[in-house]
Amino acid sequence: MKKIGIAFAVLLGLFTLAYIAFDRLGGNNPILVEIVDKTPPTLAGKTFKGIPQDKELGETFQYFETLLSLNPGKKIHTIYFQEPAGKLDTMEVFVGLDLPFAPVGMESKSFSESRYILATIKASKWVMPGPEKVKAKIEDFAKENNLTLTGLFIDKIISDKEVVVVAPIK
């Protein structure tokens, strides 16, 4: 009986430590959602279509990481048109920067909507909520406020610990 009590105490201690670590990494931070009365930023970038393990996808992100150093204050944005369900499923993603014009070899994505929902997530990448949870939070907010979304969700990577999602409103 004494061994069971010790094992229970050890397990309780481990769960407590895990919860404290989860909390300190931002796992309990709420997803902050608000309406912004502004046109979503114009983006310049490239669309990738293929599987997640494709070397070209990594090269695309590296290319835009390099462009960041040439454009201080700009951030990488992604728009997933088709998310992969597994490692070998096809995905389609636009990767770009918030630039007012598209340099040669890039496509431009501009938006006509005058408002958008902005969701801010601040947490370590290890405990950050998944895209489906963020999307559901945005859709619930839109429904509560009688707003219709365009269906696009633009991820803006601020840092390793902060991501914002822009969802244009029709």
Secondary structure, DSSP 8 states (H G I E B T S, - for coil): -HHHHHHHHHHHHHHHHHHHHHHHTTTT---EEEEE-S----EEEEEEEE-TT-HHHHHHHHHHHHHHHHSTT--EEEEEEE--SSTTS-EEEEEEE--SS--TT-EEE----S-EEEEEEES-TTT---HHHHHHHHHHHHHHTT--B-S--EEEEEETTEEEEEEEB-
